[in-house]
Amino acid sequence: MRHVRVIVSGAVQGVGFRYSAHDAAARLGVAGWVRNRHDGSVEAELHGEEGRVDQMIDWLRKGPPAAHVERVEVSEATPTGPLSFDIREDA
């Protein structure tokens, strides 16, 4: 199992990023959460089988069609949420 925290920067708010990430996580079988941050970025925590988490990170590098991802920061983390995938309130 792999646990990561991801910060996605660029034009990633107001483009359906969180809801698309939720759908992608469900398709891939990845748990965790996603939320907007006050600085305009999107933050996600991912938990699951290594290959599936890697696929989700690849998805986050592109995002939904209306997004323009400029930077993705990935760090190993300890899971802090449930074994589902949630959209959280803004941080």
N, CA and C of each residue as an Amber inpcrd file, in Angstrom:
protein
   273
   0.8450000  -1.1830000   0.0000000   0.0000000   0.0000000   0.0000000
   0.8870000   1.2420000   0.0000000   0.3930000   2.2600000  -0.6880000
   1.1220000   3.5270000  -0.7730000   0.2070000   4.6540000  -0.3040000
   0.7870000   5.5950000   0.4230000   0.0720000   6.7530000   0.9360000
   0.8450000   7.9980000   0.5210000   0.1990000   8.9160000  -0.1880000
   0.8810000  10.1360000  -0.6210000  -0.0090000  11.3480000  -0.4220000
   0.6430000  12.4970000  -0.2970000  -0.0230000  13.7940000  -0.3030000
   0.4270000  14.4790000  -1.5750000  -0.5120000  15.0750000  -2.3140000
  -0.2110000  15.6940000  -3.6070000  -0.7460000  17.1210000  -3.6100000
   0.0680000  18.0550000  -4.0650000  -0.3440000  19.4430000  -4.2650000
  -0.2720000  19.7060000  -5.7700000  -1.3910000  20.1260000  -6.3530000
  -1.4820000  20.3900000  -7.7910000  -1.6790000  21.8970000  -7.9800000
  -0.7780000  22.5220000  -8.7240000  -0.8420000  23.9680000  -8.9560000
  -1.1080000  24.2650000 -10.4240000  -1.6530000  25.4310000 -10.6710000
  -1.9850000  25.8890000 -12.0180000  -3.4140000  26.3840000 -12.0310000
  -4.0680000  26.3120000 -13.1700000  -5.4870000  26.6750000 -13.2770000
  -6.2930000  25.4210000 -12.9440000  -6.4410000  25.1440000 -11.6310000
  -7.0370000  23.8930000 -11.1810000  -8.2690000  24.0740000 -10.2960000
  -8.6730000  25.3090000 -10.0690000  -9.9080000  25.5540000  -9.3340000
 -10.9380000  26.1630000 -10.2740000 -12.1960000  25.8150000 -10.0450000
 -13.2690000  26.3240000 -10.8880000 -13.3890000  25.6120000 -12.2150000
 -12.7520000  24.4410000 -12.3390000 -12.7740000  23.6950000 -13.6010000
 -13.2760000  22.2540000 -13.4030000 -13.8580000  21.9770000 -12.2370000
 -14.3560000  20.6280000 -11.9580000 -13.2700000  19.6500000 -11.5460000
 -12.1360000  20.1650000 -11.0970000 -10.9970000  19.3090000 -10.7850000
 -11.3320000  18.3130000  -9.6770000 -11.8930000  18.7940000  -8.5590000
 -12.1650000  17.8990000  -7.4290000 -13.1600000  16.8060000  -7.7960000
 -14.2070000  17.1700000  -8.5110000 -15.2350000  16.1760000  -8.8640000
 -14.7030000  15.1700000  -9.8770000 -13.8800000  15.6380000 -10.8000000
 -13.2580000  14.7270000 -11.7550000 -12.2560000  13.8130000 -11.0540000
 -11.5240000  14.3600000 -10.0710000 -10.5850000  13.5430000  -9.2940000
 -11.3360000  12.4710000  -8.5090000 -12.4720000  12.8380000  -7.9650000
 -13.3150000  11.8730000  -7.2390000 -13.7090000  10.7280000  -8.1610000
 -14.1440000  11.0400000  -9.3640000 -14.5340000  10.0100000 -10.3370000
 -13.3450000   9.1490000 -10.7340000 -12.1890000   9.7750000 -10.9620000
 -10.9870000   9.0250000 -11.3450000 -10.5670000   8.0800000 -10.2250000
 -10.6140000   8.5530000  -8.9920000 -10.2440000   7.7140000  -7.8440000
 -11.1840000   6.5120000  -7.7280000 -12.4690000   6.7410000  -7.9490000
 -13.4380000   5.6400000  -7.8830000 -13.1350000   4.6000000  -8.9620000
 -12.8260000   5.0510000 -10.1720000 -12.4880000   4.1220000 -11.2580000
 -11.2250000   3.3250000 -10.9440000 -10.2660000   3.9650000 -10.2920000
  -8.9800000   3.3280000 -10.0190000  -8.9480000   2.5600000  -8.7030000
  -9.9690000   2.7290000  -7.8730000  -9.9820000   2.0530000  -6.5770000
  -9.0160000   2.6610000  -5.5760000  -8.8970000   3.9930000  -5.6130000
  -7.9970000   4.7210000  -4.7160000  -8.8300000   5.4380000  -3.6540000
  -8.3860000   5.3660000  -2.4080000  -9.0570000   6.0570000  -1.3030000
  -8.3260000   7.3620000  -1.0110000  -8.9530000   8.2170000  -0.1940000
  -8.3370000   9.4700000   0.2260000  -9.3100000  10.6200000   0.1800000
  -8.8040000  11.7860000  -0.1680000  -9.6440000  12.9880000  -0.2430000
  -8.9850000  14.0190000  -1.1520000  -9.7740000  15.0340000  -1.5190000
  -9.2830000  16.1360000  -2.3470000  -9.9690000  17.4200000  -1.8770000
  -9.2420000  18.5380000  -1.9220000  -9.8220000  19.8250000  -1.5280000
  -9.0770000  20.9720000  -2.1930000  -9.7850000  22.0870000  -2.3340000
  -9.1700000  23.3270000  -2.8020000  -8.3960000  23.9450000  -1.6470000
  -7.3120000  24.6460000  -1.9880000  -6.5540000  25.3950000  -0.9900000
  -6.7130000  26.8830000  -1.2710000  -6.5230000  27.6900000  -0.2490000
  -6.7060000  29.1380000  -0.3930000  -5.7250000  29.7680000  -1.3760000
  -4.6030000  29.1130000  -1.6420000  -3.6140000  29.6810000  -2.5660000
  -3.9240000  29.3760000  -4.0340000  -5.0770000  28.7290000  -4.3020000
  -5.4760000  28.4270000  -5.6730000  -5.0830000  27.0390000  -6.1430000
  -4.3490000  26.3060000  -5.3220000  -3.9610000  24.9470000  -5.6790000
  -5.0120000  23.9520000  -5.1820000  -4.8250000  22.7000000  -5.5490000
  -5.6710000  21.6070000  -5.0770000  -4.7700000  20.6270000  -4.3380000
  -5.2440000  20.1510000  -3.1920000  -4.4960000  19.1940000  -2.3860000
  -5.2570000  17.8780000  -2.3520000  -4.5260000  16.7730000  -2.4310000
  -5.1490000  15.4590000  -2.3590000  -4.3010000  14.5290000  -1.5040000
  -4.9710000  13.6320000  -0.8230000  -4.3060000  12.5390000  -0.1370000
  -4.7910000  11.2580000  -0.7940000  -3.8700000  10.3910000  -1.1590000
  -4.2010000   9.1580000  -1.8640000  -3.7080000   7.9620000  -1.0810000
  -4.5160000   6.9060000  -1.0700000  -4.1720000   5.6820000  -0.3530000
  -4.6310000   4.4960000  -1.1820000  -3.7480000   3.5360000  -1.4090000
  -4.1480000   2.3430000  -2.1430000  -2.9560000   1.5490000  -2.6230000
  -3.2270000   0.5910000  -3.4770000  -2.1590000  -0.2090000  -4.0650000
  -1.2360000   0.7100000  -4.8530000   0.0470000   0.4300000  -4.7840000
   1.0420000   1.3230000  -5.3800000   0.7530000   1.6570000  -6.8430000
   0.4630000   0.6510000  -7.6600000   0.1960000   0.9000000  -9.0760000
  -1.0160000   1.7710000  -9.2990000  -2.0500000   1.5780000  -8.4920000
  -3.2620000   2.3950000  -8.6220000  -3.0190000   3.8380000  -8.1850000
  -2.2640000   4.0070000  -7.0960000  -1.9220000   5.3580000  -6.6460000
  -1.0750000   6.0530000  -7.7080000  -0.1330000   5.3280000  -8.3000000
   0.6840000   5.9080000  -9.3690000  -0.1760000   6.3460000 -10.5540000
  -1.1850000   5.5480000 -10.9050000  -2.0960000   5.9250000 -11.9930000
  -2.8810000   7.1760000 -11.6310000  -3.2790000   7.3040000 -10.3590000
  -4.0210000   8.4870000  -9.9260000  -3.1210000   9.7160000  -9.9680000
  -1.8660000   9.5630000  -9.5840000  -0.9240000  10.6830000  -9.6760000
  -0.7690000  11.1040000 -11.1350000  -0.6820000  10.1460000 -12.0360000
  -0.6140000  10.4640000 -13.4690000  -1.8500000  11.2410000 -13.9060000
  -3.0250000  10.8300000 -13.4150000  -4.2530000  11.5530000 -13.7530000
  -4.1760000  12.9870000 -13.2270000  -3.7060000  13.1650000 -11.9890000
  -3.6060000  14.5040000 -11.3990000  -2.6510000  15.3980000 -12.1820000
  -1.6610000  14.8170000 -12.8270000  -0.7140000  15.6050000 -13.6330000
  -1.3900000  16.2310000 -14.8530000  -2.5260000  15.6650000 -15.2600000
  -3.2740000  16.1910000 -16.4130000  -4.5440000  16.8960000 -15.9530000
  -5.2950000  16.2650000 -15.0650000  -6.5560000  16.8190000 -14.5890000
  -7.6390000  16.7280000 -15.6460000  -8.7860000  17.3540000 -15.3810000
  -9.8720000  17.3590000 -16.3530000  -9.5360000  18.2700000 -17.5300000
 -10.2950000  18.1720000 -18.6250000  -9.9750000  18.9430000 -19.8400000
  -9.8240000  20.4520000 -19.6320000 -10.6160000  21.0610000 -18.7480000
 -10.5560000  22.5180000 -18.5760000  -9.4030000  22.9720000 -17.6920000
  -8.7230000  22.0540000 -17.0290000  -7.6180000  22.4110000 -16.1330000
  -6.3270000  22.6200000 -16.9180000  -5.4470000  23.4080000 -16.3200000
  -4.0930000  23.5750000 -16.8480000  -3.1310000  23.3600000 -15.6760000
  -2.6300000  22.1410000 -15.5610000  -1.7410000  21.7830000 -14.4580000
  -0.3300000  22.2590000 -14.7830000   0.2330000  23.0470000 -13.8730000
   1.5900000  23.5540000 -14.0640000   2.6080000  22.8050000 -13.2170000
   2.1910000  22.3290000 -12.0490000   3.1410000  21.7000000 -11.1290000
   2.4210000  20.6950000 -10.2460000   3.0790000  19.5700000  -9.9780000
   2.5450000  18.5420000  -9.0860000   3.6490000  18.1520000  -8.1120000
   3.3770000  18.3090000  -6.8210000   4.3160000  17.9330000  -5.7730000
   3.7620000  16.6970000  -5.0630000   4.5540000  15.6440000  -4.9730000
   4.1270000  14.4050000  -4.3410000   5.0530000  14.1120000  -3.1740000
   4.4730000  13.8340000  -2.0030000   5.2700000  13.4340000  -0.8500000
   4.6020000  12.2430000  -0.1790000   5.4150000  11.3560000   0.3450000
   4.8850000  10.1970000   1.0640000   4.1910000  10.7040000   2.3220000
   3.1140000  10.0400000   2.7370000   2.3230000  10.5100000   3.8690000
   1.7340000   9.3330000   4.6350000   1.2010000   9.6520000   5.7950000
   0.4430000   8.6970000   6.5960000  -1.0250000   9.0080000   6.3680000
  -1.8570000   8.0150000   6.0850000  -3.2670000   8.3040000   5.8150000
  -3.9580000   8.9300000   7.0250000  -4.7980000   9.9380000   6.7580000
  -5.5180000  10.6240000   7.8320000  -7.0190000  10.5420000   7.6450000
  -7.4610000   9.8680000   6.6060000  -8.8890000   9.8430000   6.3130000
  -9.4190000   8.4390000   6.1790000 -10.6640000   8.3370000   5.7980000
 -11.3190000   7.0360000   5.6350000 -10.8240000   6.3200000   4.3790000
 -11.2120000   5.0840000   4.2430000 -10.8260000   4.2970000   3.0760000
 -11.8580000   4.4510000   1.9600000 -12.2880000   5.6720000   1.7600000
 -13.1420000   6.0550000   0.6360000 -12.4710000   7.2740000   0.0230000
 -13.0900000   7.9120000  -0.9510000 -12.5090000   9.1210000  -1.5160000
 -13.5200000  10.2360000  -1.3490000 -13.1410000  11.2810000  -0.6060000
 -14.0510000  12.3620000  -0.2670000 -13.5990000  13.6820000  -0.8700000
 -14.5710000  14.5530000  -1.1190000 -14.3050000  15.9370000  -1.4610000
 -14.4850000  16.7180000  -0.1770000 -13.4430000  17.4190000   0.2620000
 -13.4830000  18.1420000   1.5230000 -13.6790000  19.6290000   1.2880000
 -14.0410000  20.3080000   2.3700000 -14.1590000  21.7610000   2.3340000
 -12.7970000  22.3650000   2.0510000 -12.7900000  23.5770000   1.5320000
 -11.5510000  24.2740000   1.2120000 -10.6770000  24.4130000   2.4550000
  -9.3770000  24.3960000   2.2280000  -8.4120000  24.5640000   3.3380000
  -7.9320000  25.9980000   3.3930000
